[in-house]
Amino acid sequence: MAGDGWYGLLNVLQYCTDTVEQYRGLHPSACPNCGEPIRVGPDGSIYCKFDHWRWDGTEDGAYPPVRG
């Protein structure tokens, strides 16, 4: 039966890889600092109206900084 054993595991791994790539192509929908929905400015920049956070377009910029 197709999908059993190692081939089933490979299908799951391929699905996960495809899903990660799909989500990497999206911009964040909420501010990582305060959780407010983000907006698109007239210049096309993505920002938070509440605390003026701006997304720099990188994956690292979509998450709050690690404070340690």
C-alpha positions in Angstrom: 0.0 0.0 0.0 1.4 3.4 -0.9 2.3 5.7 2.0 3.3 2.9 4.4 6.7 2.6 6.0 9.6 4.8 4.9 7.8 6.2 2.0 5.0 7.4 4.3 7.6 9.1 6.4 9.2 10.7 3.4 5.8 12.0 2.4 5.3 13.6 5.8 8.7 15.2 5.7 8.1 16.6 2.2 4.7 18.0 3.3 6.4 19.7 6.3 9.1 21.2 4.1 6.5 22.5 1.7 4.4 24.0 4.5 7.5 25.8 6.0 8.4 27.3 2.6 4.8 28.4 2.1 4.7 30.2 5.5 8.1 31.8 4.9 6.6 33.7 2.0 4.0 35.4 4.1 4.5 38.6 6.1 3.5 38.7 9.8 -0.1 39.4 10.6 0.4 40.8 14.1 3.1 42.9 15.9 5.6 40.7 17.6 5.9 43.2 20.5 2.3 43.9 21.4 0.1 41.6 19.3 -1.8 44.3 17.5 -2.8 43.6 13.9 -0.3 45.2 11.6 -1.1 47.6 8.8 0.3 48.4 5.4 1.4 52.0 5.0 1.0 54.2 2.0 4.6 53.4 1.0 4.0 49.6 1.2 5.8 49.2 4.5 4.3 46.9 7.2 4.0 48.5 10.6 2.2 48.5 13.9 0.0 51.5 14.5 0.3 51.1 18.3 4.0 50.9 19.0 5.3 51.9 15.5 7.2 48.6 15.0 8.2 48.2 11.3 8.9 44.9 9.6 12.3 44.9 7.8 11.3 42.0 5.5 13.5 39.4 7.1 12.3 36.3 8.9 14.2 37.4 12.0 12.4 40.7 11.9 9.1 38.9 12.2 9.8 37.8 15.8 10.4 39.7 19.0 14.1 39.9 20.0 15.3 37.3 22.5 16.0 39.0 25.8 18.2 37.1 28.1 
